[in-house]
Amino acid sequence: MLNTWQEWVGTETGVVLGSVLGLPLAVLAVPLLALCRRTGARKALADVGMVYGTLPWVWIIMLPGAEPGTPGELSLVPFADVADLLSHNDWGQIVGNMLVFAALGCFAPLRFAKLRSPGRVFVFAAACSAFLEVLQFVLLLDRVSSVDDVLLNAAGAAVASLLSWYWWRPRHEAEDRHLVAV
């Protein structure tokens, strides 16, 4: 059981437990946000989905390693870490990296018209991921800062945007007129 506040906020178990306990609040936030902002449930769901689906992953990747205060590894050779993970059959690490910005990739196109393209989502997620990787290195979190993490994070966001394409896709004018007429 988690006994100290550090165990609640400073461990993966604490992050997962906090995320599970926060789910009812996230669900309640959607209608309250829609009501307060008067933007509609779709935009409120996108806002809550982006934050609730991304924040725990970011929290986990920003947790310090075994020796906080010491510089971590820096890996700038593209696909070197991925090749190493594949050689060790470590699919969990690959999938985990792809999930970091998946919620952002899924919901951002619903909320922001400028991100209604998997390529734009990829670039936006890559920029967010690169910022976090630099932070990991600069803050001496004893973690591996890798270009492959940036690529996998961005690829996961782009794939998630493709999976949500039906809800944000450009509609034909005739379809829009039909929806207005109904």
Secondary structure as the mmCIF struct_conf table of DSSP 4:
data_model
#
loop_
_struct_conf.conf_type_id
_struct_conf.id
_struct_conf.beg_label_comp_id
_struct_conf.beg_label_asym_id
_struct_conf.beg_label_seq_id
_struct_conf.end_label_comp_id
_struct_conf.end_label_asym_id
_struct_conf.end_label_seq_id
BEND BEND1 THR A 4 THR A 4
HELX_RH_AL_P HELX_RH_AL_P1 TRP A 5 VAL A 9
BEND BEND2 GLY A 10 THR A 11
HELX_RH_AL_P HELX_RH_AL_P2 GLU A 12 ARG A 37
BEND BEND3 THR A 39 THR A 39
HELX_RH_AL_P HELX_RH_AL_P3 ALA A 41 ILE A 61
TURN_TY1_P TURN_TY1_P1 MET A 62 MET A 62
BEND BEND4 LEU A 63 LEU A 63
BEND BEND5 ALA A 66 GLU A 67
TURN_TY1_P TURN_TY1_P2 PRO A 68 GLY A 69
BEND BEND6 THR A 70 THR A 70
STRN STRN1 LEU A 74 SER A 75
BEND BEND7 VAL A 77 VAL A 77
TURN_TY1_P TURN_TY1_P3 PRO A 78 PHE A 79
HELX_RH_AL_P HELX_RH_AL_P4 ALA A 80 SER A 87
TURN_TY1_P TURN_TY1_P4 HIS A 88 ASN A 89
HELX_RH_AL_P HELX_RH_AL_P5 TRP A 91 LEU A 99
TURN_TY1_P TURN_TY1_P5 VAL A 100 PHE A 101
HELX_RH_AL_P HELX_RH_AL_P6 ALA A 102 ARG A 111
HELX_RH_3T_P HELX_RH_3T_P1 ALA A 113 LEU A 115
BEND BEND8 SER A 117 SER A 117
HELX_RH_AL_P HELX_RH_AL_P7 PRO A 118 VAL A 138
TURN_TY1_P TURN_TY1_P6 LEU A 139 LEU A 140
BEND BEND9 ASP A 142 ASP A 142
STRN STRN2 SER A 145 SER A 146
HELX_RH_AL_P HELX_RH_AL_P8 VAL A 147 LEU A 163
TURN_TY1_P TURN_TY1_P7 SER A 164 SER A 164
HELX_RH_AL_P HELX_RH_AL_P9 TRP A 165 TRP A 168
BEND BEND10 ARG A 169 ARG A 169
HELX_LH_PP_P HELX_LH_PP_P1 PRO A 170 HIS A 172
HELX_RH_AL_P HELX_RH_AL_P10 GLU A 173 ALA A 181
#
